[in-house]
Amino acid sequence: MVIEVKDSQWNMKSNQAKAMMLAKRQLAELVCDAVNLEGINFTLPEIQTLLEGITVGGYRLSDQHIAVNQGEAWRTLFEWIKKGRFEVTAEKACELHQIAGKEESLEWGKFRSGGVTIAGTDYMPPKAGMLPALFDNMVDQACKIPDIYDQAIFLFLTMAQYQFFYDVNKRMGRFIMNGLLLSAGYPAINLPAKRQLEFNQLMLAFYASGNQNPMNSFLRSCLDEKIIKIMRTE
């Protein structure tokens, strides 16, 4: 995928080392918010403990596995980017889903083989047989978008819309979105769990209309101003 490394809103300069440093320092927060958005109410200290390889009492083992898998998927993404191995391809998405969706999704590590629905909307995702071609078309369309954040958000929203997997679709979309941003040298977007209601309302409206603009504005507003300031500091 040809990446147009340009940020036209904040005028941040591409700096992969700095963007990666910030994301790695934010790892526990990224995982904590992601699992809380799925209704698994770990605290940040509990997530930090789990990521250190220590179990936490009072939670189902399956919930702990989801959190640990999320952390492992982030670490895999970081390693790919460090070695220049990250690409927006169906193969990479499936490889990452093999980690993030393990024992949670009906099938993991491959595109879904049947139909799915999305709660709260009449929108129906495309049939399973269409998914490989739709992924390739999504990547082709993204390449034509001149702003790096518009590219990344387009990928996230399109992956959520098409539901390439039986489960873990929004999380996978965020992994691909942030993999693109970090590999291009720009900071990742974290979705705070405290903004879950706003996120859910906007996503349902997006499924109904297909209009990405409100969600684009919302996701941009999730990028911490402190991070933008650090990126803009020489």
Secondary structure as GFF3:
##gff-version 3
##sequence-region A 1 234
A	DSSP	alpha_helix	16	25	.	.	.	ID=ss1
A	DSSP	alpha_helix	27	37	.	.	.	ID=ss2
A	DSSP	alpha_helix	44	51	.	.	.	ID=ss3
A	DSSP	alpha_helix	61	82	.	.	.	ID=ss4
A	DSSP	alpha_helix	90	100	.	.	.	ID=ss5
A	DSSP	three_ten_helix	128	130	.	.	.	ID=ss6
A	DSSP	alpha_helix	131	143	.	.	.	ID=ss7
A	DSSP	alpha_helix	148	162	.	.	.	ID=ss8
A	DSSP	alpha_helix	169	183	.	.	.	ID=ss9
A	DSSP	three_ten_helix	193	195	.	.	.	ID=ss10
A	DSSP	alpha_helix	196	209	.	.	.	ID=ss11
A	DSSP	alpha_helix	213	221	.	.	.	ID=ss12
A	DSSP	alpha_helix	225	232	.	.	.	ID=ss13
###
